[in-house]
Amino acid sequence: MQLIDGKATAAKIKQEIAQEVEQIVAGGGKRPHLAAVLVGHDGGSETYVKNKVIACEACGFKSSLIRFEDTVTESELLDCVAKLNADADIDGFIVQLPLPKHIDEQKVIEAIDYRKDVDGFHPVNVGRMAIGLPCFISATPLGILTLLKRYGIETSGKKCVILGRSNIVGKPMAQLMMQKQYGDATVTVCHSRSKTLKDECRQADIIIAAIGQPDFVTADMVKDGATVIDVGTTRVPDPTRKSGYRLNGDVKFDEVAPKCSYITPVPGGVGPMTICSLMKNTLAAGKREYYK
């Protein structure tokens, strides 16, 4: 069993990005600039945005953080998006989700200029990804693809089962794993209503668990030698920790790991790669790689 170290891989990629940024700047080019919009004080979002700011520093990017209280109106937030769209110095930006209930998330996502949509959530980027055109790929699926590639894990012709059908992970992951230039795999998507979920998993060479239920994947669902990618990050109460909680994946790690050829831990697996992928997208935005 080999542990897939997302933390070490992300650190290496950020180093590579920083070197490229210094070459760009030395050659008279512009330093990439990422902005983040944070609404309210959700603990998970605060941590995530803080980590993005730290990652920007590591990559040599310029970063901006725009904060609003959770009482902000939808029109105020849309005005902010319009300003960021028009700001020539900002190459890419994200609006941190989830947003308060009174704001239509989809409306905000669609208001973002798709050429600056480094989260890869805009319908133009989602549509281009679905048919294999160059675009910003949403950060978690891109991070998973990068890990599979960097660890030399064979995906072509393999059976891949994806647990979960969210717009952020499940659906794009399935699209990418099917496509010839990425996964080139045979893909099955399972979810809470799937009748044969356990049987499907038992046949899988690769399981990507993004169902949001702690310890959902157990040893009896995994065949010997499978690769298991755990996307789950649920906060579970833990009185032994200073924070009072620990992060728990969708995979029952201790019993599943011995059966695997490769497995990602939680934390330290997919999580660091998500932020790293956002950095890759920001560099691509700065270089106008996909859209002129």
N, C-alpha and C positions, 0 to 999 in steps of 0.2 A: 504493500500500500504506500503510495506517495501522496504527501500532502501538497496541495496546490497553494502556494504562498502568494496571495494577492497583494499583501503589503509590500513584500520585497520586489515583486514584478512592477507594481505601481511606482515605487521609488526609482527603479531603473528607468522606466519610461519618462518620468518627470525630468530626470537627469538628461535624457536624450533630447527632450523638448527644450530644456533650458539652453543646451548647446546650440540647437538650431536657432533659437530666439537671439542669442548673442551674435551669431553669424548674420542674421537678418539686420539687426541693429548696426553692427559694424559695417555692413554694406550700404548703410544709409536708409534702411527700411524702417517701418513703423513697429513699435513694440505692441504686441497684441493686448487688447483691452477687453476684459470681461466685467459685466455689471450684473449684480443680483438684486432682485426686489424681494424684500421679506415683509410679510404682513403678519402682525401679531407677535406672540411670544411662545409659540409651540416649541416644547423642549427639543424634539427630534429635528425640527426645521432649523432651530438656532444652531445646534451642533453641526448639522450638515453644511449650513452656510459658512460657519466659522472655518470648517475644514476646507471649503472651497477657497476662502481667502488665503489660508495657509498654503494651499496647493498653487495658487496663482503666484505667490512669492517664490516658491520653489522652482516654478517654471519660468520666472523672469517676466511675468505678465504684469500689466497694470490692472488693478481691480477697484471697483466701486461698489458700495453697498447702500441701497436706498431702502429706508425703513418706513413703514406705516403702522399705525395702530390698527387693531382689528375692527375699528369703527369706520375705517375708510370706505367711501362709497365706490360703487362700481365705476361711475364716470370719472372719479378722481384717479383710480387705478388705470383706467383706459387712457386718460390724459398722459400719465407717466409713461405708459408703453409707447404712445405716439411720439413723445419727446425722445425716448431712447432709440426708436426707429430712425428719427431724423438726425441724431447726433453722429456725425461722421467719425468722431474719435472712438466710438464704441463699436467693436467688431462683432461682439455677440453678447446676449444677455439672457437671463433666465428669470422667470417669476416663480418663486418657490411655492410648491403645492404641499398640502392642501390649502385652499383659501377659505375664508369664512363663508358660512352658508348663504349669506345674502348676495354673494358675488357669483356670477355664472362663469365657472372655470373655463369652459369650452370657448366662450366669447372672448375671454382674455387671451387664451392660447392662439385663437384665430386672428387676433389683433396684432400679434407679434409679426414683424417682417420675417418671412421664412428664410431670408438670407442671413439673418442674425439669430435664428432659432437654434442655438447650440444644444438645447435639450432634445431636439428632434421630435417635438410633439405636434408641430403644425401639420395640417392635412397635406400640404404640398410635399413636405419631407417624408411623411408617412407613405404617401402615394408613390413617390419616387423610389423609396426603399422597397416597396412591395413589388415593383417591376424591375428592380435591379439597377436603377440609375444612380449616379453619384449624388449624395445628399448627406445631411447630418443624421446619423443613426442614433437613436436614443441611447443614453449613456450606459445603462445596465446591460442590455443585450450586446452592445459594442465591447464592453468590458469582458463579458463571458467569451465572446469570439476571440478576443485578444489572448485570454488565458489559455484557451484550447490550442491556439496557434503556437504560443510561446512554449508550451509544455509538449509540443509535438504530438498531441492527441489526435489520432486518426478519426475523422468524422465522415469521410466520403463512403457512401454505401452502408453506413451503420444505421441501426435503428435508434432513434432519439425520441424519448417521451418527455413532453413538457407538461408539468402540472401547474395549471392556472392559465387563465385566458385574458388577463388584464391588458389594457392598451399600452401600458408602460413596459411590461416584461413579456408576458405570455404570447400575445399575438405577434409582436415584432420578432421575438425569438424564433417562433415557428416559421415565419417568412424567411428569415435569414438562414436557418439551418437547412431549409429546403433548397435554397438557391445554390446554383453550381459554383459561383465564385466564393461562397462562404462555407456553408456546412456540407452541401451536396449529400445530405442524409435523407433517410426515410423517416418522416415526422408524424407523430401522433400527439394530439393535444387532449389532455384529460382535465376534468374539472369536477366540482362537487356533485354534479349530476351523472358523471360517467359510471355506468354499471360495471364495466370490466376493468376498472382502474388498476387494481392489484395485478391482474393477469398481464395487462399491457406493460406495467413496470417490470415485471419479472422477465420479460423478453427483451428489455431495453439494454443496449450497449452504453447509452448515455441517458441519464435522468437529470433534467433541469427542474428543480423544485421551487416554484414561486406561487405557492398556494396560500401562504400567510397563516398557516396553522402549525404551532410548535410541535416538533417531534412526530409529524405526520408520516414521514417515510421511515418504515421500520425494516429490520433485517430480512424479514420474510418477503419483502417486496423487491429485493435487489438480487440480481444474479451475480455469481462470482465473477470478478474481473471487470465489473461495470465501472464507468466514470460517473461520479455524482457531483453535481453542481448545486449548492444550496444558496438560494437567493433570499430565504426568509430571514427577517430580523424583527422578532417580536420581543418587546420588553416583558420579562418575566420577573415577578417579585423575588428578591434574594436578600434576606436580612444580613447575610455575611458580607455583602458588598457595601462600600461606603455610599454609593449612589442609591442603594436600596433595591436595585434591580440588576439583572444581567440580560445580555442579548442572546436570544435562543433562535436557532435556525428551524427550518421545516423538516430537517433530517435528524433522526435520533442517532447522533454522531457516534457515540461509544459502541453501539451494537452494529451500525452499518459499516463504519470505516474498515474493520478487518476483512470485509468481503470485497472491497473496492480495489481497483488498480490505481485510481486517482480520486481524491475527494477534496472539496474546499471546506475549510473550517468557518465557523461563525463565532466571533468576528475574525477579520483578517483574511477573508477570502474574496468574495465578490464586491463587498463594500468599498474597499480602497480603489478598486478598478473602476467603479462607477464615477468617482470624482476624477480619476485619471483620464477617463474617456471624455469627460466634459472638457478637460484641458486639451485633448487631441482635437476635439471639435472646434475649440476656440482658436487654436493654431491654424486649423484649416480655414476658419472664417477670416482670420487676419491675412492669410495668404490668398484669399479669394479663390480657394481651390475648387469649390463646387459651383459657385455663382459669381458672375462678374459684377 
